[in-house]
């Protein structure tokens, strides 16, 4: 969790719909509470291990011979690390798409050497260490349905790229409280947060057609311009873009929302 010495603002009871997977939401919820907001937990994404763990482990054996190992998320670290071979090349470059991923790597004893200041795929690809890739071997550890940008770009730069799906994103079952949330939306939700396009799409799915106009008119905090463009396509009308998916940056953006709606 990101911790402030003092809260960045007083959210004054702002009700924030937190849509992250349940196991990844607690830090953000605690920070919202510290800032005197009210988190409303409504996970719209479930993270599962690989469908065939033995097949994934067999694929990961090739990590013993790669030049670059890229983890696209903290989930990739969590699910791939137990399946990786014990010995990796001593000079392997390890890429992390963002700080949370880099932190997860540190926690399992892997040293991330490619960490962008801009915490997304574009930021990673802009690093000098990934520019000249002719003849190099790269393994990307990812979930199902992710973007192809890193893979496609590195192949264009001359790399041999293998992608291994080490976890799965799934739509959870519709929560028992979904109908009540929709019925009492104006009392329960002042602003919605979403950290990926899949999270936002699943939110629309889980709440159903009845909630679509409510979602579209409620202020929405997303974590990238690419997400903002997707939200516009979904009909969302009031969109704020946080500097990153970090708890701290999301809460700072919630402070902006609170000023505007106060």
PAZAPA-4460 file (N, C-alpha, C; in steps of 0.05 Angstrom, whole numbers, plus 32768, in hexadecimal, padded with zeros to 4 digits):
% residues 262
    n_x    n_y    n_z   ca_x   ca_y   ca_z    c_x    c_y    c_z   seq   type   mol
   8011   7FE8   8000   8000   8000   8000   8012   8019   8000     1      X     A
   8009   802D   7FF1   8017   8047   7FF2   800D   8056   800B     2      X     A
   8020   8061   801B   8019   806E   8034   8022   808B   8034     3      X     A
   8010   809D   803B   8017   80B9   803D   801F   80C0   8059     4      X     A
   8031   80D4   805D   8036   80DE   8077   801D   80EC   8082     5      X     A
   800E   80F9   8070   7FF4   8105   8077   7FE2   8101   805E     6      X     A
   7FC9   80FF   8062   7FB6   80FC   804C   7FB8   8112   8038     7      X     A
   7FB6   810D   801E   7FB9   8122   8009   7FA1   8135   8009     8      X     A
   7F8B   812C   8014   7F73   813D   8016   7F5F   8130   8029     9      X     A
   7F48   813C   802C   7F33   8130   803B   7F1D   8129   8027    10      X     A
   7F18   810F   8023   7F04   8107   800F   7EE8   810B   801A    11      X     A
   7EE6   8111   8034   7ECC   8119   8040   7EB6   8105   803B    12      X     A
   7EBC   80EC   803D   7EA7   80D8   803A   7EA1   80D0   801D    13      X     A
   7EB1   80D8   800A   7EAD   80D1   7FEE   7EAC   80B3   7FEC    14      X     A
   7E97   80A9   7FDF   7E94   808C   7FDC   7EA1   8083   7FC1    15      X     A
   7EB5   8071   7FC4   7EC5   8069   7FAD   7EC1   804C   7FA7    16      X     A
   7EB8   8046   7F8F   7EB5   802A   7F87   7ED1   801F   7F7F    17      X     A
   7EDA   800C   7F8E   7EF5   8000   7F89   7EF0   7FE5   7F7B    18      X     A
   7EFA   7FE3   7F63   7EF3   7FCC   7F51   7F0A   7FB9   7F4D    19      X     A
   7F21   7FBD   7F5B   7F37   7FAB   7F58   7F31   7F8F   7F61    20      X     A
   7F40   7F7B   7F58   7F3D   7F60   7F64   7F3F   7F61   7F82    21      X     A
   7F30   7F50   7F90   7F2E   7F52   7FAD   7F49   7F52   7FBB    22      X     A
   7F5C   7F41   7FB1   7F76   7F3E   7FBE   7F88   7F55   7FB9    23      X     A
   7F80   7F68   7FA7   7F92   7F7E   7FA1   7F86   7F99   7FA9    24      X     A
   7F6F   7F99   7FB6   7F61   7FB2   7FBB   7F65   7FBE   7FD7    25      X     A
   7F70   7FAE   7FE9   7F70   7FB7   8005   7F81   7FD0   8009    26      X     A
   7F98   7FD2   7FFC   7FA9   7FEA   7FFF   7F9B   8003   7FF7    27      X     A
   7F8D   8002   7FE0   7F7F   801A   7FD6   7F68   8020   7FE9    28      X     A
   7F59   800C   7FF3   7F43   8011   8005   7F4D   801E   801F    29      X     A
   7F63   8014   802A   7F6D   8020   8042   7F76   803D   803E    30      X     A
   7F81   8043   8027   7F8A   805E   8022   7F72   8071   801E    31      X     A
   7F5D   8067   8012   7F45   8077   800F   7F39   807D   802B    32      X     A
   7F39   8069   803C   7F2F   806D   8057   7F41   8081   8067    33      X     A
   7F5B   807F   8063   7F6D   8092   8070   7F67   80AE   8068    34      X     A
   7F5E   80B1   804F   7F58   80CB   8044   7F3A   80D3   8048    35      X     A
   7F2E   80C4   805B   7F12   80CA   8063   7EFE   80C5   804D    36      X     A
   7F04   80B3   803B   7EF1   80AA   8027   7EE4   8090   802F    37      X     A
   7ED1   8087   801F   7EC3   806E   8025   7EC6   805A   800E    38      X     A
   7ED8   8046   8011   7EDB   8033   7FFB   7EC3   8020   7FFA    39      X     A
   7EBA   801B   7FE2   7EA4   8007   7FDD   7EB1   7FF1   7FCC    40      X     A
   7EB6   7FDA   7FD8   7EC4   7FC5   7FCB   7EB1   7FB6   7FB8    41      X     A
   7EB9   7FB4   7F9E   7EA9   7FA6   7F8A   7EBD   7F9B   7F75    42      X     A
   7ECB   7F85   7F7C   7EDE   7F7A   7F69   7ED2   7F70   7F4F    43      X     A
   7EDD   7F79   7F39   7ED2   7F71   7F1F   7EE5   7F5F   7F0F    44      X     A
   7EFA   7F56   7F1C   7F0D   7F45   7F0E   7F17   7F30   7F21    45      X     A
   7F19   7F18   7F18   7F24   7F02   7F28   7F3E   7EF9   7F1B    46      X     A
   7F53   7EF5   7F2B   7F6D   7EEC   7F21   7F71   7ECF   7F29    47      X     A
   7F76   7EBE   7F15   7F7A   7EA1   7F19   7F95   7E99   7F0E    48      X     A
   7F9F   7E82   7F18   7FB8   7E78   7F0E   7FB4   7E6D   7EF1    49      X     A
   7FCA   7E63   7EE5   7FC8   7E59   7ECA   7FB5   7E41   7EC9    50      X     A
   7FA8   7E3E   7EB2   7F96   7E27   7EAF   7FA4   7E0C   7EB1    51      X     A
   7FBC   7E0B   7EA7   7FCD   7DF2   7EA8   7FE8   7DFA   7EB4    52      X     A
   7FEB   7DF6   7ECE   8003   7DFE   7EDC   801B   7DEE   7ED1    53      X     A
   8018   7DD5   7ECB   802E   7DC5   7EC1   8038   7DCE   7EA6    54      X     A
   8025   7DD6   7E95   802C   7DE0   7E7A   803B   7DFB   7E7D    55      X     A
   8031   7E0C   7E8F   803E   7E26   7E94   805B   7E21   7E9E    56      X     A
   805E   7E0F   7EB1   8079   7E09   7EBC   808C   7E00   7EA5    57      X     A
   8081   7DEF   7E94   8092   7DE5   7E7E   809A   7DFB   7E6B    58      X     A
   8088   7E0E   7E65   808E   7E25   7E55   80A4   7E36   7E62    59      X     A
   80A1   7E39   7E7C   80B3   7E4B   7E8A   80D0   7E40   7E8D    60      X     A
   80D3   7E27   7E86   80EF   7E1C   7E86   8100   7E2B   7E73    61      X     A
   80F4   7E36   7E5E   8104   7E45   7E4A   810F   7E5F   7E56    62      X     A
   8105   7E67   7E6D   8110   7E7F   7E7A   812E   7E7C   7E81    63      X     A
   8138   7E64   7E82   8154   7E5F   7E88   8166   7E69   7E71    64      X     A
   815B   7E70   7E5B   816B   7E77   7E43   8164   7E92   7E37    65      X     A
   8154   7EA2   7E44   814C   7EBB   7E38   815E   7ED2   7E40    66      X     A
   815D   7EE7   7E30   816C   7EFF   7E36   815C   7F13   7E47    67      X     A
   8142   7F13   7E42   8130   7F26   7E50   8117   7F17   7E5A    68      X     A
   8110   7F1B   7E73   80F8   7F10   7E7F   80E6   7F28   7E88    69      X     A
   80CE   7F29   7E7D   80BD   7F40   7E82   80A3   7F37   7E91    70      X     A
   809E   7F43   7EA8   8086   7F3E   7EB7   8073   7F56   7EB3    71      X     A
   805B   7F51   7EAA   8049   7F66   7EA3   8039   7F71   7EBB    72      X     A
   803A   7F63   7ED1   802A   7F6C   7EE9   8034   7F5D   7F01    73      X     A
   802B   7F67   7F19   8031   7F59   7F32   8024   7F3D   7F32    74      X     A
   800D   7F3A   7F25   8001   7F1F   7F23   8013   7F0C   7F13    75      X     A
   8021   7F16   7EFF   8033   7F05   7EF0   804A   7EFB   7F02    76      X     A
   8053   7F0D   7F13   8068   7F04   7F26   805E   7EEF   7F39    77      X     A
   8047   7EF4   7F45   803B   7EE2   7F58   8037   7EC6   7F4D    78      X     A
   802D   7EC4   7F35   8026   7EAA   7F2A   803D   7E9D   7F1B    79      X     A
   8050   7EAD   7F10   8066   7EA1   7F01   807D   7E98   7F12    80      X     A
   8082   7EA7   7F28   809B   7EA2   7F37   809C   7E85   7F41    81      X     A
   8087   7E79   7F4C   8089   7E5D   7F55   808E   7E49   7F3F    82      X     A
   8089   7E51   7F26   808C   7E3F   7F10   80A5   7E43   7F00    83      X     A
   80B4   7E58   7F06   80CD   7E5D   7EF8   80E3   7E49   7F00    84      X     A
   80F6   7E43   7EED   810C   7E32   7EF5   811D   7E3F   7F0B    85      X     A
   812A   7E2F   7F1B   8139   7E3A   7F31   8150   7E4C   7F28    86      X     A
   815D   7E45   7F12   8174   7E54   7F09   816C   7E63   7EEF    87      X     A
   816E   7E7E   7EF2   816A   7E8F   7EDA   8186   7E99   7ED2    88      X     A
   8189   7EA2   7EB8   81A3   7EAD   7EB0   81AB   7EC4   7EC2    89      X     A
   81C5   7EC4   7ECB   81CE   7ED8   7EDE   81CC   7EF4   7ED2    90      X     A
   81CC   7EF7   7EB7   81CB   7F11   7EAB   81B1   7F17   7E9E    91      X     A
   819C   7F08   7EA5   8182   7F0C   7E99   8177   7F28   7EA1    92      X     A
   816D   7F37   7E8E   8160   7F50   7E94   8143   7F4B   7E9C    93      X     A
   813A   7F56   7EB2   811F   7F51   7EBC   810F   7F6B   7EBA    94      X     A
   80F9   7F6B   7EAB   80E9   7F82   7EA7   80CF   7F81   7EB7    95      X     A
   80C8   7F98   7EC1   80AF   7F9B   7ED0   809F   7FB3   7EC5    96      X     A
   8086   7FAF   7EBE   8077   7FC4   7EB1   8073   7FDC   7EC4    97      X     A
   8071   7FD7   7EDE   806C   7FED   7EF1   8079   7FE8   7F0C    98      X     A
   8075   7FFB   7F1E   8082   7FFA   7F38   8077   7FE3   7F49    99      X     A
   805D   7FDE   7F47   8051   7FC8   7F57   805D   7FAD   7F4E   100      X     A
   8062   7FAA   7F34   806E   7F92   7F29   808B   7F90   7F33   101      X     A
   809A   7FA7   7F32   80B5   7FA7   7F3B   80B7   7FA0   7F59   102      X     A
   80A4   7FAA   7F68   80A4   7FA4   7F85   809F   7F86   7F89   103      X     A
   808C   7F7B   7F7A   8087   7F5E   7F7C   809F   7F4E   7F75   104      X     A
   80AF   7F57   7F62   80C7   7F49   7F5A   80DC   7F4A   7F71   105      X     A
   80DF   7F62   7F7C   80F1   7F65   7F93   80EA   7F52   7FA9   106      X     A
   80D0   7F4F   7FAE   80C7   7F3F   7FC5   80CD   7F21   7FC1   107      X     A
   80D0   7F18   7FA8   80D6   7EFC   7FA3   80F4   7EF8   7F9D   108      X     A
   8103   7F0D   7F9F   8120   7F0B   7F9C   812A   7F0E   7F80   109      X     A
   811A   7F18   7F6E   8123   7F1E   7F52   8127   7F3C   7F4F   110      X     A
   813D   7F43   7F42   8145   7F5F   7F40   813B   7F6A   7F25   111      X     A
   8126   7F7C   7F26   811C   7F88   7F0D   8130   7F9C   7F03   112      X     A
   813A   7F98   7EEB   814E   7FAA   7EDF   8142   7FBD   7ECA   113      X     A
   812A   7FB7   7EC2   811D   7FC7   7EAD   8102   7FD0   7EB9   114      X     A
   8102   7FE9   7EC5   80EA   7FF3   7ED2   80E5   8010   7EC7   115      X     A
   80D0   8015   7EB9   80CB   802F   7EAD   80C1   8043   7EC1   116      X     A
   80C7   805D   7EBC   80BC   8072   7ECC   809E   8075   7EC6   117      X     A
   8098   8073   7EAC   807C   8072   7EA4   8072   8055   7EA6   118      X     A
   8060   8050   7EB8   8059   8034   7EC0   8045   8027   7EAE   119      X     A
   804D   8022   7E95   803B   8013   7E83   804D   8007   7E6D   120      X     A
   8040   7FF9   7E5B   804F   7FEA   7E46   805F   7FFD   7E35   121      X     A
   8054   8015   7E2E   8062   8028   7E1E   807B   8032   7E2D   122      X     A
   8079   8036   7E47   8090   803F   7E56   80A6   802A   7E57   123      X     A
   809E   8010   7E5A   80B2   7FFB   7E59   80C0   7FFA   7E3F   124      X     A
   80B1   7FFC   7E29   80BD   7FF9   7E0E   80CF   8011   7E07   125      X     A
   80CC   8027   7E16   80DD   803E   7E11   80F8   803C   7E1E   126      X     A
   80FC   8029   7E30   8116   8026   7E3E   812C   801F   7E2B   127      X     A
   8144   802B   7E2F   815B   8025   7E1D   8161   8007   7E1B   128      X     A
   815D   7FF8   7E31   8164   7FDC   7E31   8153   7FCA   7E1F   129      X     A
   813D   7FD6   7E15   812B   7FC6   7E03   812A   7FD1   7DE7   130      X     A
   813C   7FE2   7DE0   813B   7FEE   7DC6   8148   7FDD   7DB0   131      X     A
   8161   7FD4   7DB6   816F   7FC3   7DA2   816B   7FA5   7DAB   132      X     A
   8158   7F98   7D9E   8150   7F7D   7DA6   8157   7F68   7D91   133      X     A
   8166   7F70   7D7D   816C   7F5D   7D67   8179   7F43   7D72   134      X     A
   816C   7F2D   7D6D   8177   7F13   7D74   8174   7F0C   7D92   135      X     A
   8168   7F1C   7DA2   8165   7F17   7DBE   814C   7F06   7DC3   136      X     A
   814D   7EF7   7DD9   8136   7EE5   7DE1   8128   7EF2   7DF8   137      X     A
   810D   7EF4   7DF6   80FD   7F01   7E0A   80E6   7EEE   7E12   138      X     A
   80E1   7EED   7E2C   80C9   7EDF   7E36   80B8   7EF3   7E45   139      X     A
   809E   7EF4   7E3D   808B   7F06   7E4A   8078   7EF5   7E5B   140      X     A
   8076   7EFB   7E75   8064   7EED   7E87   804C   7EFF   7E8B   141      X     A
   8035   7EF4   7E85   801D   7F04   7E83   8004   7EF4   7E8B   142      X     A
   7FED   7F02   7E89   7FD3   7EF4   7E8D   7FC5   7EF1   7E72   143      X     A
   7FAE   7EE5   7E72   7F9F   7EE2   7E59   7F93   7EFD   7E51   144      X     A
   7F91   7F00   7E37   7F83   7F18   7E2D   7F91   7F32   7E30   145      X     A
   7FAB   7F32   7E36   7FBA   7F4B   7E39   7FC0   7F58   7E1E   146      X     A
   7FCB   7F70   7E20   7FD4   7F7E   7E08   7FEB   7F70   7DFA   147      X     A
   7FEC   7F73   7DE0   8002   7F67   7DD0   8018   7F7A   7DCA   148      X     A
   8017   7F93   7DD5   8029   7FA8   7DCD   8046   7FA0   7DD2   149      X     A
   804D   7F96   7DEA   8068   7F90   7DF1   8073   7F7A   7DDE   150      X     A
   8063   7F65   7DDB   806C   7F4F   7DCA   8070   7F58   7DAD   151      X     A
   805C   7F66   7DA2   805E   7F6E   7D86   8075   7F81   7D81   152      X     A
   8079   7F94   7D94   808F   7FA8   7D90   80AA   7F9B   7D92   153      X     A
   80AE   7F89   7DA5   80C8   7F7C   7DA8   80CE   7F6A   7D90   154      X     A
   80BA   7F5E   7D85   80BE   7F4E   7D6D   80C6   7F60   7D56   155      X     A
   80B9   7F77   7D54   80C1   7F8A   7D3F   80DD   7F93   7D42   156      X     A
   80E7   7F94   7D5B   8103   7F9C   7D60   8117   7F85   7D5D   157      X     A
   810D   7F6E   7D55   8120   7F58   7D4F   8122   7F43   7D64   158      X     A
   8112   7F44   7D79   8114   7F30   7D8F   8104   7F17   7D88   159      X     A
   810C   7F01   7D94   80FC   7EE8   7D94   80EC   7EE9   7DAF   160      X     A
   80D2   7EE9   7DAC   80C1   7EED   7DC3   80AF   7ED5   7DC8   161      X     A
   80AE   7ECC   7DE1   809B   7EB7   7DE9   808A   7EC3   7E00   162      X     A
   8070   7EBF   7DFE   805E   7EC8   7E13   8053   7EB0   7E22   163      X     A
   8053   7EB2   7E3C   8048   7E9D   7E4D   8032   7EA8   7E5F   164      X     A
   801A   7E9D   7E5D   8004   7EA6   7E6E   8006   7E97   7E88   165      X     A
   800D   7EA6   7E9D   8011   7E9B   7EB8   7FFA   7EA0   7ECB   166      X     A
   7FE6   7EB0   7EC2   7FCE   7EB4   7ED2   7FB7   7EBA   7EBF   167      X     A
   7F9F   7EB9   7ECA   7F87   7EBE   7EBA   7F76   7ED4   7EC8   168      X     A
   7F6C   7EE6   7EB7   7F58   7EF9   7EC0   7F3C   7EEE   7EBB   169      X     A
   7F2B   7EEF   7ECE   7F10   7EE4   7ECB   7EFB   7EF7   7ED6   170      X     A
   7EE3   7EF5   7ECA   7ECC   7F04   7ED4   7EC1   7EF5   7EEC   171      X     A
   7EC1   7F02   7F04   7EB6   7EF4   7F1B   7E97   7EF1   7F19   172      X     A
   7E8C   7EE1   7F2B   7E6F   7EDF   7F2C   7E63   7EF9   7F35   173      X     A
   7E4B   7EFF   7F2C   7E3E   7F18   7F34   7E3A   7F18   7F52   174      X     A
   7E45   7F2C   7F60   7E43   7F2D   7F7D   7E26   7F2F   7F86   175      X     A
   7E20   7F24   7F9D   7E05   7F25   7FA8   7DFB   7F41   7FAB   176      X     A
   7E0D   7F54   7FB1   7E05   7F6F   7FB6   7E03   7F81   7F9E   177      X     A
   7E06   7F76   7F86   7E06   7F86   7F6E   7DEB   7F95   7F6A   178      X     A
   7DD5   7F87   7F6E   7DBB   7F94   7F6A   7DB7   7FAB   7F7D   179      X     A
   7DBF   7FA6   7F96   7DBD   7FBC   7FAA   7DCE   7FD4   7FA3   180      X     A
   7DE6   7FCE   7F99   7DF8   7FE3   7F91   7DEB   7FF5   7F7B   181      X     A
   7DDF   7FE8   7F67   7DD2   7FF7   7F52   7DBA   8006   7F5C   182      X     A
   7DAA   7FFA   7F6D   7D92   8006   7F77   7D99   801F   7F88   183      X     A
   7DAF   801E   7F97   7DB6   8034   7FA8   7DCF   8043   7F9F   184      X     A
   7DD3   8043   7F85   7DEC   804E   7F79   7DF1   806B   7F83   185      X     A
   7DDE   807C   7F83   7DE3   8098   7F8A   7DEC   809B   7FA7   186      X     A
   7DE4   8089   7FB8   7DED   808A   7FD4   7E07   807C   7FD9   187      X     A
   7E0D   8068   7FC8   7E25   8057   7FCD   7E3D   805E   7FBD   188      X     A
   7E3A   806B   7FA6   7E51   806F   7F94   7E52   808C   7F8B   189      X     A
   7E68   8099   7F91   7E6D   80B4   7F87   7E81   80B4   7F70   190      X     A
   7E93   80A0   7F70   7EA8   809F   7F5B   7EB0   8082   7F58   191      X     A
   7EB7   807A   7F40   7EBF   805F   7F3A   7EDD   805F   7F33   192      X     A
   7EEC   804A   7F3C   7F08   8047   7F34   7F0A   802E   7F24   193      X     A
   7F1C   802E   7F10   7F21   8016   7EFF   7F3E   8017   7EF7   194      X     A
   7F4C   8000   7EF9   7F68   7FFF   7EF3   7F6F   7FF1   7ED9   195      X     A
   7F5B   7FE8   7ECB   7F60   7FDB   7EB0   7F47   7FDB   7EA0   196      X     A
   7F49   7FD8   7E86   7F32   7FD7   7E75   7F21   7FBF   7E7D   197      X     A
   7F2D   7FA8   7E84   7F1E   7F90   7E8B   7F0E   7F95   7EA4   198      X     A
   7F19   7FA3   7EB7   7F0B   7FAA   7ED0   7EF2   7FBB   7EC9   199      X     A
   7EF5   7FCE   7EB8   7EDF   7FE0   7EB1   7ECA   7FD0   7EA1   200      X     A
   7ED2   7FC0   7E8E   7EBF   7FB1   7E7E   7EAF   7F9D   7E90   201      X     A
   7EBE   7F91   7EA3   7EB0   7F7E   7EB5   7E9C   7F8C   7EC7   202      X     A
   7EA3   7FA4   7ECF   7E90   7FB4   7EDF   7E76   7FB8   7ED1   203      X     A
   7E77   7FC0   7EB8   7E5F   7FC3   7EA8   7E4F   7FA9   7EA7   204      X     A
   7E5E   7F93   7EA3   7E51   7F79   7EA0   7E44   7F71   7EBA   205      X     A
   7E52   7F73   7ED1   7E47   7F6A   7EEA   7E30   7F7A   7EF4   206      X     A
   7E2F   7F94   7EED   7E19   7FA5   7EF7   7E01   7FA4   7EE4   207      X     A
   7E06   7F9D   7ECB   7DEF   7F99   7EB8   7DE6   7FB3   7EAB   208      X     A
   7DD3   7FAF   7E98   7DCA   7FC6   7E87   7DBE   7FDC   7E98   209      X     A
   7DB1   7FD5   7EAE   7DA3   7FE9   7EBE   7DB7   7FFD   7EC9   210      X     A
   7DCF   7FF4   7ECE   7DE3   8006   7EDB   7DF3   8016   7EC6   211      X     A
   7DF0   8010   7EAD   7E01   801C   7E99   7E00   803B   7E9A   212      X     A
   7DE8   8047   7E9A   7DE8   8065   7E9C   7DF4   8070   7EB6   213      X     A
   7DF1   8061   7ECB   7DFD   8069   7EE5   7E1C   806A   7EE3   214      X     A
   7E27   8054   7ED8   7E44   8053   7ED4   7E4E   8069   7EC2   215      X     A
   7E3F   806E   7EAD   7E48   8081   7E99   7E48   809D   7EA4   216      X     A
   7E37   80A3   7EB7   7E35   80BF   7EC1   7E44   80C3   7EDB   217      X     A
   7E4E   80AE   7EE7   7E5D   80B1   7F00   7E7B   80B7   7EFA   218      X     A
   7E88   80C9   7F09   7EA4   80CE   7F04   7EB4   80B4   7F06   219      X     A
   7EC7   80B1   7EF4   7ED7   8098   7EF2   7EF5   809F   7EF3   220      X     A
   7F03   8091   7F03   7F21   8095   7F05   7F2D   807C   7EF7   221      X     A
   7F3D   8081   7EE2   7F4C   806C   7ED5   7F6A   8072   7ED7   222      X     A
   7F7B   8060   7ECD   7F97   8062   7ED3   7FA9   8067   7EBB   223      X     A
   7F9D   806C   7EA4   7FAC   8072   7E8C   7F9B   8080   7E77   224      X     A
   7FA7   808E   7E65   7F98   809B   7E4F   7F8B   8086   7E3E   225      X     A
   7F98   8070   7E3A   7F8D   805A   7E2A   7F73   8050   7E37   226      X     A
   7F72   804E   7E51   7F5A   8047   7E5F   7F44   805C   7E5C   227      X     A
   7F4C   8075   7E5D   7F39   808B   7E5B   7F2B   808A   7E40   228      X     A
   7F3A   8083   7E2B   7F2F   8081   7E10   7F1B   806A   7E0F   229      X     A
   7F22   8054   7E1C   7F10   803D   7E1D   7EF6   8044   7E2D   230      X     A
   7EF9   8053   7E42   7EE2   805B   7E52   7ECF   806D   7E42   231      X     A
   7EDA   807F   7E32   7ECA   8090   7E20   7EBA   807E   7E0D   232      X     A
   7EC6   806A   7E02   7EB8   8057   7DF0   7EA1   8049   7DFF   233      X     A
   7EA4   8045   7E19   7E8F   8038   7E29   7E79   804C   7E31   234      X     A
   7E7D   8066   7E29   7E69   807A   7E2F   7E6D   8089   7E48   235      X     A
   7E84   8085   7E56   7E89   8094   7E6F   7E8D   80B1   7E69   236      X     A
   7E82   80C2   7E7A   7E81   80DF   7E74   7E95   80F0   7E84   237      X     A
   7E9C   80E7   7E9D   7EAD   80F7   7EAE   7EC4   80E5   7EB6   238      X     A
   7EDB   80EA   7EAA   7EF2   80D7   7EAD   7F0A   80E7   7EB7   239      X     A
   7F17   80DC   7ECC   7F30   80E6   7ED7   7F46   80D1   7ED2   240      X     A
   7F5E   80DB   7ECB   7F74   80C8   7EC6   7F89   80CC   7EDC   241      X     A
   7F8D   80B7   7EEC   7FA2   80B8   7F01   7FBD   80B5   7EF4   242      X     A
   7FD1   80BE   7F02   7FED   80BD   7EF8   7FF6   80A0   7EF4   243      X     A
   7FEC   808E   7F04   7FF3   8071   7F02   7FDE   8061   7F11   244      X     A
   7FE2   8047   7F12   7FD0   8035   7F21   7FD7   8033   7F3E   245      X     A
   7FEC   8042   7F47   7FF4   8041   7F63   7FDD   804C   7F75   246      X     A
   7FDA   8040   7F8D   7FC6   804A   7F9F   7FC8   8068   7FA3   247      X     A
   7FE0   8071   7FA7   7FE5   808E   7FAD   7FDA   809F   7F96   248      X     A
   7FE0   8098   7F7D   7FD8   80A8   7F67   7FB9   80A7   7F63   249      X     A
   7FAD   8090   7F68   7F90   808F   7F65   7F83   80A0   7F7A   250      X     A
   7F8D   80A0   7F93   7F80   80B0   7FA8   7F84   80CE   7FA3   251      X     A
   7F9B   80D5   7F98   7F9F   80F1   7F91   7F8B   80FA   7F7C   252      X     A
   7F85   80E9   7F6A   7F71   80EF   7F55   7F55   80F0   7F62   253      X     A
   7F50   80DF   7F75   7F36   80E0   7F83   7F33   80FB   7F92   254      X     A
   7F49   8106   7F9B   7F48   8120   7FA8   7F3E   8135   7F93   255      X     A
   7F48   8133   7F7A   7F3F   8145   7F65   7F21   8142   7F60   256      X     A
   7F18   8129   7F5F   7EFC   8123   7F5B   7EEB   8130   7F71   257      X     A
   7EF4   812D   7F8A   7EE6   8137   7FA1   7EE3   8155   7FA0   258      X     A
   7EF8   8163   7F97   7EF7   8180   7F94   7EE2   8188   7F7F   259      X     A
   7EE0   8178   7F6A   7ECE   817F   7F54   7EB1   817A   7F5B   260      X     A
   7EAC   8165   7F6B   7E90   815E   7F71   7E86   816B   7F8B   261      X     A
   7E99   8177   7F9A   7E91   8183   7FB4   7E7F   819B   7FB0   262      X     A
***
